[in-house]
Structures are given as structure tokens and as C-alpha cells.
Amino acid sequence: MSSSSASAPSLRDLEHHDAFLERHIGPNDAEIAHMLETIGQPSLDAMTDAIVPASIRAAAPLDLPAPIDEQEALAKIRAIAQKNTVFRSFIGQGYHGTHTPNVILRNILENPAWYTAYTPYQAEISQGRMEALINFQTMVADLTAMDIANASLLDEGTAAAEAMTLAKRSGKSKSNVFFVSERVHPQTLEVLRTRADGLDIELRVGPDSEAAQAESFGVLLQYPDTFGQVHDHAALAEAVHARGALVAVAADLLALTLIKAPGEWGADIVIGNSQRFGVPFGFGGPHAAFLACRDAFKRSMPGRLIGVSVDAEGNPAYRLTLQTREQHIRREKATSNICTAQVLLAVMAGMYAVYHGPEGLTRIARRTHRLAAILAGALGEAGVTVGPDFFDTLHVLDVDADAIHARARDAGFNLRTIDSTSLGIGLDETTTRADVIALADLFGATIDDIDALDTATADALPAGLRRTSEFLQHPVFNTHHSEHELLRYMRALADKDLAMDRTMIPLGSCTMKLNATAEMIPVTWPEFGNIHPLAPAEQTAGYRELIEGLEAMLVECTGYDAVSLQPNSGAQGEFAGLLAIRAWHASRDEAHRDVCLIPESAHGTNPASAQMVGMRVVVVKCDRDGNVDIDDLRAQAEKHAEKLAALMVTYPSTHGVFEEAIVEICEIVHRYGGQVYTDGANMNALVGVAKPGKWGSDVSHLNLHKTFCIPHGGGGPGVGPCAVKSHLAPFLPSAYPLLPPAGEGARRADEGDAPAQRVGMVSAASYGSASILPISWMYITLMGAAGLRRATQVALLNANYVAKRLAPHFETLYTGRNGLVAHECILDLRPIKDATGISAEDVAKRLIDFGFHAPTLSFPVAGTLMVEPTESESLHELDRFVDAMIQIRDEIRAVEDGRLEREDNPLRNAPHTATMVTGSEWAHAYPRELAAFPLETLKRQKYWPPVARVDNVHGDKNIMCSCIPIEAFKDDTETA
Ligand SMILES: *Cc1c(COP(=O)(O)O)cnc(C)c1O
């Protein structure tokens, strides 16, 4: 061997150093060696063996293609994208073309300050995104003329289902019938069917005219209806109310700028999709749906709600309000199982309204309406029949639909398929004069002078339904209309917040890992964005290749046999998985099995989802080490043997431990006739190391927005695939009837996949949030089998390193074999609270003064902090966090030995705002410098929280969920 070959790296070595793996994984080889030494482990593999029970360890590496670099992967996915054909889509049916304002596209959708943020549980570092969300809520409440709106739901179909259950909870009627107009969007009806099933609600579908007569607890109407017609429902609403039932309305936000708001003619609940406010089709999602209702129902509303409270200084401050409705607290009695929703898309839609303002939105709506009226006028002149009273969607009747569709395809247009003699044409903001001329031409109608036709054609909106009330009068919707103004407004909001572009977010159970830019890039390609969810199959070959490819990758990673990508959140995946279990039992004449065992440490969505499929939740105890108490499990399974449907278990447990007995747990459940549902939220501790589908579990959901790199978006979007063993594969959710099922490749594992057995749709779109699937596809493609395994191992290492370094200062509540934790660790603050009065919350808030987002607070154990660093955090960042925690522990010690006061100390008063520490008066018993700069390094880089600690109790007592009136801030400056 020559000396030069020993020192000079080979071509292969040089290439290896561009490996994506080394960008994704925080610590380098030397750092990994140092950390292994710190935790006393000789190697990553030895550490893995010491943590993961031998009974579940995978023998063979994942069977995935070798990793490729960023350029190659982007080229590969570009080629897939190009197999989609982008037509001009006038299909409508709840999805309309829109121009995403470029300033929003780049500075929100493509900006990590927004897309890497977490759900705003820590109010003080989330003021910016909560202001954006309260804009969304105000926008929805104003346009629908309802009292209150939530901060988004998953899609219009599930929002309709939530409206149904809200009406059931809140109405006075004892009926179990929900009446649905036959003129709601078909996909909404599909989702309603699925959801009504588990809840003993009978759906009755019929013409609007029957809604008044039908004995029901509520009705659902569509406004304008799915064929585009705008009806006056005032009398109907009155009649429904007279029977003691509630009126829910699915409405189109853009139409509401021109037509009377549902709140003005008797609606009790209004739902819909805000997609056309600047969010691309994306083959069905993600988009932000909304739910608005009367004030009387606010305490039983589903989903997240941003409210206004005050901070410790008496200033207005936003926070998540009425959280006592949510699953984390109410479990199976929660108002819904919604956890991840659609925050990023709600922010986009809200910003679209901020940008355009009431006049701009009205102009867009009017222009769209004029184009529709002109097209209808031209068709009328040519003798083609068009339904009356429309906003933007024409119902074209008595035509040879096949011939028109064929001509439309030749012109590059998609129209809505209805039947052989009628079709639909939905226009939108992107429609041009040329489009209208070309559309008319399809029917043999010529438009020579579009302006003359404009003058000659009357509006088609019913005269009695014109909107006369004002909306969006708050200054926020009337200020930021120039691009500079909007740019700076969005930047100002982003600057108030801490997202992963500034700091690690060590949230246990949430896996806030790197969302690499290369993974994000394909998301905004038009070949993925501009595909309507009901585009014909021949235009979506690229999507189907992507979907099948990703399904196969996930099958390999989990050891299951089939995957459905339809669920658009983890909780939706739970619902889909439990539906599959229920349908499987029913197929074996065991429909009576309805008991779902759930360990007390489970995430709140588990019991909430079990309730949705009509299962009874029976809680299983945990032992002192945080493991499922096997004796209690066996006793409960035996006691409920006749009725046992399922066990829902999280693995590794929410206590951060690989339970040794997991195989035995599965055996016990199976022995008594139940199925094992493994909550896959913690897959980041398993990929490439162990497979739930191989150790006895029957079904899992995954959270692609945790393990597989889809960013959290401030609380959504997400994708919650449902993965099952072959016997459950026939019971995965259906695709929309008009589309051939994709992903048969992955499902072929099951020979008897009879579509008739499938459960209904759980989301409004066949492939859920399809347009963000490229992120996970890119991640797996870039990492390859060895990379994924290494990511898991470093996730385990990072957690153990943090636990080890913090051990002299904070006690880790639960550990597994060899004193090691899994990919997260729970720090027990309860002894500290008892001794000093300093709570876990005080520590969480004090971390803000250090520029950190707090770990998960009080889940799964009250009074604790759960830290999950993930593999993406470097040793430098881990040490920065550990140093902050150690400094905080020193402050707690100072309270213990009297160097700091018990009541007036930097922990109890955290976080400290700039106004607090620079005020002329400083009345605290500790120095200002300690308040703001507890570590020297903070003098170089400092995050200033925009508000002091937010008062939770005040917020829940004084519910206020729309934009803060400007006067509130004026008062404030006067008193300051
Ligand atoms: C995040 C999480 C869920 C719910 O997932 P969503 O996507 O938020 O609906 C369920 N279980 C566990 C353990 C989780 O961490």
C-alpha cells in the first residue's frame, strides 16, 4: 500500500461525505463516540441491543433501495411528478383553483419559521401563529356570520361529521336521525356515512324539501349546493328549529362575500373548506376546513380554539382556550379526537384574507361570478340548459356528457362528471376570459365579444339572497394590502415565535426532527399542487406511483402487509384502524365485541377514537416501572373475554420504555379474541430496529408528521397512515367511488381484498393529504435502510445522553433494561415541586428565557417534562439544552437554600419580556441580569418573548376568540 493511498481519500470516500444521512443526523462520528462513552456503551449496535428486547429485534436489515443523494432524489421525484398531467380543472365539487399569493407561498408555505413550528401549547412563544389563527377564526366567523369559529378541522367531510356530532351533543332532540340533503358533496356524504356508523346515528338522505318534515336531531344543507345552486333556506331553517332540531350548513367562503351568510338565515353550525383561499388542490389536501357555531355551543365545539387572555403584565395575549374539551383531559368524553389539525393551511387562508381584504375578496368573487354568468349566457344562447341561481358553478343539463368530456380533454380541461346527460363546471379565481371562451366552445357556443355579453347578461344570484352585511372590518384585514406591508406583517408574526429554525423543540411523543429542505421542495411543484382530487386517473399516474412507492416503503418499515394513506392525522389513523378491527370482528359474526383496553398512560386520542367506533374503553393499569401491568391486563382481558375487541398500546410506551413483555401482551389479547392496535407515534424508536407487524401487533397508525419528516406546521398538516396485517387489509378505508384504488401493489398481500368489505372513507379525499407525501418519500429515499436504522439508533443515543447528563440534577422517572431509556425520557419535577413550590410549568416557562421551547409538559404524567431530542439534534444543541436545564436546576437549588426567594424568583416569574427587564421600576428580589441573561451565551443571541406568562384561568373564564379590538392595545399604551 503506497503512502499516498493511505492519506488521500478515494473517490468513494469523497462521495460518501455528501451523504444526506450526515446532514439529517445531528452528531458526527466523533460526537457519537463521545456520547456513547458518556452513557457507557461500546457501540451503537451494543446500545441498541441493551435497550431493545431481543424478542422483537429485527434479524435482517430493511429491504429498501440504497440511499441516493439530494440531487438524484430530486431528479427521481421530478420524473415521477412529471407523470402527472396538469389540466385546467373546472370540476368544482368542493375544490376550486386559486392563486396562492407568491408572498404567502414563499414566506409561509416555504418558510421554516412557519412550517417547523409546533402546536401552540406554550402560549408565550406562539403568539405570532396564534394571531394568524385568530385571523382565520375571525375571517370564518365574519363570513359565515356565526359567533365563534375554531382554528381549523381536517377537511370538509370530517367537519360535516363533527357538525353532526356537535348537533347531537348540543341539541334538545332525542332523535338519532341526522338528515342530509342529497345535494351535499358526495365525498362529504361518504365520510358522514362512515362516522354515523359507529355512533348509532341513522343518516337519512333526501331532497331539501324533506328536511323540514323528517324527525331528526339535525340537518345538513350545502350552500351553494354541490351542483352550484343557491337556495333560500330561511323557511326551512325555521321549520327545523320548530321541531327542536339544529341546522348545519356546509358553505363556500368565497360565495359568502356575495350571498347572505348562513348565520343570517338561521344556521346553528357552519362548516366548509377554506382551500380556495390560496391553498392549491394538492390532489385532495392538505387544506384547512372550518367549523363555526353559535355561542351557546362553544364549550362543546370540536378542535382547537385560539382565545384571548391576559399575561402577567396585564397585556392581551393569545392562548389555546377551553382545552378541557380536548382528549388530553376528557379522554373518551372529549368533544372529538382531533389533535393535529391544519394549522399551516389555516394560516395561509387567513393571510389570503388579510392580503385581499373585504374589497379584494368581494372583487374576486364578483369576477368569478361574472365569468360564470357570461358562460351561462353564452350556453343559453346556444340552446344549452343551465341550472338557475348559481354563484360560480354551472349545472349543465340535457347534453351528451361523454362527448363534451371528450372535447374538454382535448382542450386540456376537466369538467365534473355527473351522469350521461349532465355535467358540472366550477369556475374560480384563476379562470380567464380565454377559458370561458374555450369552455363555451365545447358546447358549440361562440363568444365573439365577451364585454358585450357581460353587459347583456344579468347576475344569476337570487335577488333576495344578496349579502348586505359587512365583514372583515377589523384593521388587520384592511391594512396589509401592499406586498411590503404583508411581508413585514408575516415576518413580525414569525419573529414572535420559536420554531425549529431557531432552536431544538425537545417535545416528547412529537418527534420534532429535521424537515430537510430537499424533502420540502417537491411539495410546491405544480405537478403535485395543481391536481384536482377527482382528476381522471390518466392524469395522476405520477401520484399513483408516489403513493404505491410510499405504501411499499411503509409496509417494509413496519412489517405489516398493507397501508392506507387516507387518514390525514394520527388520530384519523386510529379511527381507521379501529374501524378495520370492528369490521373484521363483524365479518366473523363477532360484532358484539366492543371492549377496548387502553393503558392509563395512553395518549388522549386513543380513548377518543375508541369512542368514535362505538367501543367501550376499559383502562388497564401501569406498574411502578411504567409498564403495562400484565396481571391487570390478563385479568381485564379474561373478564371481558366475550366482548374483547382490542387493546390499544403505544410502543415503545409513552413512558419512554421498551416494554419487555410486548410479545406476551399481544398473545394475551389474541388468546381472548381481541386485536392488538399499536399506536405508532413512537416509530422513531423502531424504524430499522424492530417491526410491530412482526411481533404480533395487528394494526398501527404512523405519524408521517413525526417519524417521517413532514413538518408540524404549528399543529398540522399531518398524515396518519393506517398499516395492517393481511387479515385486516380488506377493511381499510375505501377510495372515492370514481377513482380506481391506488396502491394495489402493497395491498396485493391480501388475496381476498374484496372492495365491498372495505369500511367507508375516513377523509374527504381518497389519499388524504396527498401533496405532502413527497416529504416522506424523499426522506426514506434519501436515507435508505442503513440510514433509517442509524437515525433510530442516534435518536436512542441522544435521549440517553440527555438523560445521563441530567441525571445528577433531575430524576428520570422510568428506565428500561440496563437503566437506559428509549427515544425520550421523562424528567420528574414532582419532588422539586414538593420541596420548593417550583413546578414543571415554571421550568417550562423559564426555558423560554434561555431561548428554548419547553419539552412536553405533564404528559403522560402530570408534573413531569418529557424530552425527545430526536436524531437530528447535534451534540452542540443537546449540550446547550442540557446546560440551560442545569442552570435552571441551580436556580431551583438557590430557592431551596434561600439564596432566591420562594415566591419572587426568576422561575416563578418566567418568562421575562424586554419591557419587564428594562422598565424604570424593578421590584423583584433578584437582579435583572439574571432574569434576562442567566447564561453568558445569551448576551450574543437572545430571544425575547413578546408576552409574559399567559393567564390560563382568565382566558377560560372570559372566552374571546376573534381579533383583539384595536382599542385594547390603545388602552394599554396609555396606561404603560
Ligand atoms: C401525536 C400522537 C397521537 C395523535 O396524532 P395526531 O396526528 O396529532 O392526531 C396519538 N398517539 C400518540 C402517542 C401521539 O404522540
The ligand as a Gaussian input file, in Angstrom:
#p B3LYP/6-31G(d) Opt

LIG

0 1
 C      -49.202000      12.525000      18.277000
 C      -49.803000      11.327000      18.895000
 C      -51.083000      10.881000      18.515000
 C      -52.037000      11.656000      17.640000
 O      -51.582000      12.041000      16.406000
 P      -52.189000      13.290000      15.656000
 O      -51.547000      13.270000      14.346000
 O      -51.860000      14.506000      16.449000
 O      -53.663000      13.114000      15.568000
 C      -51.523000       9.680000      19.054000
 N      -50.777000       8.987000      19.929000
 C      -49.563000       9.413000      20.339000
 C      -48.776000       8.604000      21.325000
 C      -49.044000      10.609000      19.837000
 O      -47.851000      11.040000      20.261000

